[in-house]
Amino acid sequence: KFKIKSLAKPDDVGMLKEVLRRRFNNPWPFPDLILVDGGRGQVNGVKSVLLARGVKIPVVGIAKGPERKRNDAVGPIPAWTDKKTLIRVRDEAHRFAIAYHKKLRARRLLGK
């Protein structure tokens, strides 16, 4: 038996930066806030893309904390929202992404 090793490791920050570069290449209106599921590294990655584009948008990260039982905010939360709302938005995005991924996986399994 042999194992197939992946040569490339997942790069969360790199993927996040790529998504944002693509997003800002479109003529769509800018968001009022960018909410990131992650900590300082992800927030800094987002800020580097915004800085390169000369765009000023508040960025807030919600990190789970070392024990994955806390929700630590990274960056100042705008006065027009609160931490609890941002956590609910992040959790809903997770729910949606997981449901969509399961749907795609089921489709591939059934050959549809």
Secondary structure as UniProt FT lines:
FT   HELIX           12..24
FT   STRAND          34..37
FT   HELIX           40..53
FT   STRAND          59..63
FT   TURN            66..67
FT   STRAND          72..74
FT   TURN            79..80
FT   HELIX           83..110
//
